């Protein structure tokens, strides 16, 4: 349990969100709602369900609304209580108390590796989790299965080695992800021998993609600082992970869970429908709406 209570999570949320323009001109992508809560709320819930309390939020100027959302609002809580809306007041209070957000500014969107590197002084010399701010992994349909990050923490504790969460993707999709391959260690887990960022179909070492969950040794900060900017001047996290894999070792674990790329419009709509249909108060009205649109 020692690891669980102490481990911090880094959530990079300082990107430009160009796939979601024009709204991301003024609203952080991570604050776009899935039903009635921002997508980053679901990601922070996953960290909390994994036993993590301290969240290092990598953010950018103009994206302050993310940290405001996770800060307590006593005035709103009081007003809700006074107007008899106790349940709402409790829910709002819970959001503000659920975790400890430590904001760190990334002064320019210089890539995911650079974003993670910004957490160095807060993380220090401890193994930490990384959860991308726009990738949702839903384990609700799998009763008894822990949150994705918890699944990775369990592997880390057993093997004492850094680990990335992976999922198998169709061959035509390898071009969108970091792709890894290597020899099997145990059921659903293999040792990373090859790792390529967004390979062409013919150069892909396999079909196991990294969607955005990692448990990494702090030595990664040294590799990030040594990584030269690649495509678009960005410091790729994958390049630093490659160094980690070659020197200290890196595992890949095929997690159980449904992943939604909510930074992409179709992934976002998919998540909205899934989570909407799961809400008892919305389900039948939403089904009626879908039937109506399918008829048109
Ligand atoms: P993405 O590539 O999905 O985010 O990075 P993006 O750059 O905001 O989006 P597009 O591709 O332009 O639409 C994954 C996560 O890493 C963060 C993003 O905020 C996102 O949550 N990120 C990315 C940073 O924090 N800093 C960066 O320099 C790049």
Boltz pocket constraint, residues with backbone or C-beta under 6 A from the ligand:
constraints:
  - pocket:
      binder: B
      contacts: [[A, 12], [A, 13], [A, 14], [A, 15], [A, 16], [A, 17], [A, 18], [A, 19], [A, 20], [A, 29], [A, 58], [A, 106], [A, 108], [A, 109], [A, 110], [A, 111], [A, 112], [A, 114], [A, 115], [A, 132], [A, 133], [A, 134], [A, 263]]
      max_distance: 6.0
